[in-house]
């Protein structure tokens, strides 16, 4: 019997090391950044068995066979729809500013989506203002409402939005609601689901979380977009989930979440509508392309070109990451960034450092307290080299700063759903707007300045004197940046 157990032990060890060797070979042969590969190797070897399991769950982009097949088949018909936008009179590359011109070239060549002029933009930064504006537009809806969110958390004004949707459906408006399964568990356990379905609303869980699907699809691949489109006339996107901050995560110890939304009218609405239709088909297999935008434009008015930049499985890889890098490289005076989760790739880190070393004023505003302890410590692992390169870092004390924004030279900005971490830039379904509108950008700049006034500036000399415990935790959680 002792010999049998001895043999069983040796066989188990041999099997485990064969498994580790196989996973190691797979990590090495995958084409991705060296830093990500090295991080995975560290996790695999430092955490026996658990590290290998983590790689199977989170290590590779796996949408699942049905969704992957749909996304592949969809690309041609959606590409044809996007391509028709180039014939629209609102695509005016000759009148675009230098910043957005190159982004239009990139997105048009890779995805077929051009920047379109003739939009009106409204920056909303008060939760009450945002939710009441959404309710008002829902009450005016006549034909259709399309919504996709990562989080819908019942309570407060979010319930008023749900009631407005039910009333809209009862008067004949076609309402389609797509919510991420992992982000909205409380909603899917609430009575709102049955009430909405009884009213005729199509409610769909995106990327359903289930123990049976763990090894069939990457678990942390999430539907992270926030889009509302009403009658293909009005749209919203930005950083805010469908929550009332006064009723959301009140016990987490980070304060209220600070967010923005952008209310849009004009041809960009139809592009955002198409992105929702893309997500709906990936999840359900049902295709409903929106109408093409009105191509009339008044040449005497400000044109406000906007480029919609989506990303996610089935779409061109790393498009938002490329747009971000292109925007930062074009800066001549300043770059100011707000993000709740800052765990940059090696490429983005070097871009920020090099930009500051060019003499550009680079400012980074992130929350002092984060709802993810791992992200909070991993973020701080980058402070030393950023500060040494001349980047100014501010920690925001007024709550969890959830706004995702980049302002370039006070003339051009990016706003949307994208965090400065590898999951947002490389993995999730995301969307951002590249906006060439100086008045709107100035509003965004003023809002960012108000964040700085509620922040503490990190001093490089003081930062070097932080405790050994802090340094250890920073380096420890930095190793897990592929999972953050």
N, C-alpha and C positions, 0 to 999 in steps of 0.2 A: 504493500500500500504506500509506503514511504517513497518507493521508486516511482510509483504512478504520479504522486503529487509533485515530486521533483521534476518529472518529465512534463507535467502540466504547466508548472511554473516556467520552465525553460521555453516551452512552446508558446506560452502567452507573451513572454518577453520578446521572443523572436518575431511573433506576429505583430506586436506593437511596433517594434523597430522597423519592420517592413512597411507598416502603415505610415510611420513617420517619414521614412525614406521616400515613399511614394508621394506623400503630400509635399515634402520638401522639393522634390523634382517638379511637381506641378506648379508650386509657387515660383520657382526659378524660371520655368519655361514660359510663364504668363508674361505678356508684354504690358508692363505698367512701371510706374516710377520705382527707382531703386529703394527709396526711403520706405515705401509701402511694403515692398517685398521683404526688406530687412525687418520691419516691424512685425510682419506675420511670422517670420522665422523665429524671432525672439519669443513671441507668444507661444508658438508651437513647442519650443524647447524649454521655456521657463515653466509652462503649465502643462505637465504631462497629462495626456488623455483629454483634458479640458481644452487645451490649445488646439488639438486636432479637431475636436467637436466644433469649436468656434469657427474654425476655417470652413468646415462643411456648411455651417449655418450662415456665415457672414462673409466668407472670403471671396466669392465670385458673384458677378452680376448674373442672376438667374431669375428671369421674370416668370418662369413656368411655361410649359410647352404651348398650352392653348393661347395664352396672352401673347407669347412671342410670335406664334404663327399669325395671329391677327395683326399685330403691329407690323410685321413684314408685309403682309398682303395689303395693309391700309396705305402704305407709304406712297404708292403710285397715285391712287385717286385723290388723296389729300394733297399730294404734291401738285397735281393738275389744278386743284382749286386754288392753292397758294399762288401757282404760276400765273393765273389769270389776273392777280392783283397788280402785276407789272404793267398790264395794259390800262390800268386805272389812272385817271388824270391826277389823282392825289399822290402818285409816286413821282416825286419831283427831285431827282438826284442833283440836278443842276442848281437848285436853290438851297441845298442842305448845307449845314455847317460842317466844318472839317471833322469834328468829333464823330458825328453820326454817319457821315458819308462812308467811312471805312467800315463801320459796323453794318451798314446797309449792304455793302459789297460782300462781307463775310456771310451774313445770314441769308442773303439772296442766293449766293453760290452753293451754300451747304444745305439749306432747308427750303429754298424757294420763297421765303417770306421777305418782302421788301418793307422798308420804312414808309409809312403813309402820312401825308400831311392833312391839314383840315380838321384837327381834333381840338376839343376843349378839355382842359384838365382842371380838376379841383382837388387840392390836397386837404385831407381831413385827418385830424390828429386827436380829436376828443372822442372817446368811446360813445358817449351819448349822441354827439353829432353824427358819427358814422352810422350807428344803428338806427337812429330816427330817419336819416336820409335813405337808408336801405328800405325801411318800412314804407316810407312815402312813395318810393319808386315802385315797390311791389304793389301797393294799393292802386297805382296808375296802370299796371300791366294789363294788356288786352289779349296777347297771343301766347307768349312763352316766357318761362323763367328757367334759366339753367344755372345751377350752382355746384361748385366743387370746393370742399374744405378738408383740411387735415383734422381739425378739431371742431366738433359742435358740442358745446357743454350747456345743458339746460340750466335755466335760471335767469332772472332779471329780464333785460330787454331782449336777450336771445329767445326767450319764450314769446315775446311780442312778434319777433320776426317769424317764428313758427306759426303763430296764429294768423299772421298776414298771408303766409303761403297757403294755409288751409282755406282761407276765404277766397284767395285768388283761384285755387283749383276748383272750388265750388261754383265759381262764376264762369268756368270753362277755360281757364288759362292752363296750358300744358306746362306742368312743373316737373323738372327732372333734377333730383338731388343726389349727388355722389359724395360720399363721406368715407374717409379712410377708416378701416376697421380698427386698427391699433390706436389711432388718435381719438376716436369717438366712442369708446366702449360705454360710457355712461349714457350717451344719447340712445344707443341701440338697446339698452336695458330699460329705457324710459317709456312711458305711455305715448310719447309723441310719435313714435314709429307707427303704431297701429292707427292713431288718429289721422296721421298724414296719408297712410295707405287707404284708409276708409274714404278719405276725401278725393282720392284719385291721383295722389302724388306718387311718382316713381321714385322710390327710395332704394338706393343700391349701396352695399358695402364694397368699397374698393380694397383689393388685396386682402381678402378675408383672413383673419388670424385663426388658425386651427392646428391642433397637434398633428393632424394627418397630413398637413401641408409643409411641415417643417423642413423636410428634406427634398421637397419638390420645388420650392421657390425660396429665394433669399428672404430671411425673416425681417430684416431691417430695411428692406426696400419699401418706401412709403409713398403714398399720394400726398404730396406736400403743397400742392397748388391751392390758392385761394382766389376763386373767380366767381363773379355773379354777372350774368348777362340777362337783361330784361328787354324783350321784344326786339332784340338786335339793334336797339337804339341807345341803351345806357349800359355801362359796364363798371364793375369795381374790381380792383385787385390791389394787393399790398401785403402787409405782414400780419394783419389781424385775422385770427380765426373767428368762427361764429360763437363768440363768448361775450358775456358781460363781465369785465374784469372785477367788478365788485362782488361777483359770485363764483370766481374761478381761482382755484388753488390758493385760498386764503390762509391755509395752514402750512404753506411751504416755506415761509420765512423769507421770501424774496421781495415782498411787496407786490403791488399791482403791476400787471404787464403793461408796458408802454408801446403803443402801436400806431400805425398809420394805414389809411386806405386812400387810393386815388380813384375818384369818380371820373369816368371818361365818356365823352360822346364823340361821334365822328367815325371814320372808317376803321379805326383800331378796334372798335367794339366788335365788328364782324370777325376780326382775326382772333380775338379772345374767345368768341363764340365757337370758332373752329377748333380751338385748343380744347374746349370743353367737349365738343363732339368727338374729338380724337380719344380723349380719356373715357368717354362713355362707350365707344365702340371697343376699345381695348378690354374693358371690363365686362360688357354685355354681349358684344357681337352685333349690336344694332347700329346701323349707320343712319345719321341724320345730318347732312351737311347744311350749314346755314346759307342764307342768301348772300350774294356778293354785295359789297358796300356800294352806296351811292357815290359816284365818281365826280360829282359836281363840286367845284371849289371856287371860292371868291378870291381872285388874285390880289385884291386890295387889302385883304386881312392877313394877320400873322398866320403862318402856316403850321407851326408847332409839329414838326415831324416826330413820329413815335415809332420805334422799332420794337415789336414783340419778339422776345427771345425765349422759346420754350426749351426744356431739356428733359431727358428721361429715356428709359429703355425703348428702343425702336426708333428713336430720333437720333440725329447725328451726334456722335459722342463729344462730350466736353464743350458743347457750343457756348453755354453760359460762361464757363471758365475762360474760354478764348475771348469772348466779348469783354469780360472784366479785365483781362490782361491787356487787351488792345486799348481800352479806355484809359487805363492807368498809364500805359506807355506814351499815350498822346498828351499827357498833362504837361503844361508849361509853367504853372504857378503853384497849384495846390491840389491835394487829394484828401478828402475827408470821408471817413467810413464809419458807419454805425452797424454793429452786428451783435446779436446775443451770444452766438457760439463761434468762437475764433480758434480754429484748429487748422491752420492753412497747410496746403501741400507745399512741398519743397519749392516748386516753381513759383507759387504765389508769394511765399516768404521772400524769395530772392527778388521778385519784382518789386515788392514794397521796399526792401532795403536799397535796391539800386535806384529807385525813384527818389528816395530821400537823399541818397548820396549824390544825385544829380543837382541837388540844391532845391528840390521841390518841397514845399511844406506838406508833409504827410502826417495826418492826424487820425488816430484810431480811438473810437469811443465804444467801450463795452461795459456790461453791467458789473458792479462790484460783487454782487451776490448772484449766483446762478442756480437754476433748479436742477442742474446736473453737476454734482461734485467732481466727477471725472473730467468734464469739460473745463470747469473752473481751474483746476490745477494744471491740466494739459495746456490751457491757454497761456498761463503764466510761464510755462517753459520757454516761450518764444520772446518774452519781454526783453531779456538781456541783450540779445543780438539786434532786436529792433531798436532799442534805445541807443545802442552803440552806433547804429547806422544813421541816427538822427530822427527816427520816427517818434512823434509825440503820442503818448498813450494816456487816455483818461478813463478812470473807472467811475461809472455812473451810480449815484447813491439814491436816485429817486424812484426805485422800483426795478423790475426786470426789464431792461431796455430791449425790446423785441423788434424794434424798427430795423429793417434791412435797407440801407441806402448808401450810395456812393455819389459824392459831388465832385466834379472835376472842373477846376479853374473858374468856379462860380458861374459857369455857362451851360453845363451839361450834367445830367445825372442819371443814375440807375436806381430804380426802386422796384421791389417785388417781394418774392417769397424766399430768396436765396440767402442762406447763412454762409459765412466764410469758413466752411469746413468741407471735408472731402465727401461726406454723404450728400450734402446739397449740391456741390459742384460736379460730382461724378456719378451719383447714384439715383437720387430721388426724382420724382416727377416735380418739376419746378417751373416757374415762369418769372421773367423780369421784364421791365419796360426800360428801354433806353430812350431818354427824352431830351430833345433838342429844343428847349423852351427856356429862355433866360429868366423870364418872370417866374415861372414855376420853380426853376432851379434856385432862384434867390429865396423863395419861400422855404424850400427844403433846407437851404443853407441857414436861414434864420432859425428854423426848428432845431437843426443840429447844434447851433450856437446855444440855444436854450438848454440842450442836454449837457453841453460842456459846463454851463453855469451851475449845474447840479452835480458836477463831477469833481474828482480829485485827480490832479495831475501826478503821474508817477515820476519821481525824481530818480535819475540814473544812479547817483551816488548812494542814496538811501536804499535803492533796490539791491545794490551789491552787498548791503549789510544784512539782508534777510537771513533767517535762521537756517541751520542745517536741515531741520525737519521740513521746512518749506521747499528747500532745494531737492530733498529726497522725493517728496510727494510730486513735485513738478516732473522730475525725470521718470518716476514710476508710471504716472498716468500718461506721459508723453508716449510711452511704449505702446499704448493702446489706441493711438490715434487712428488706425484703420477702422476701429469700431465706433468712433465718436462722430 
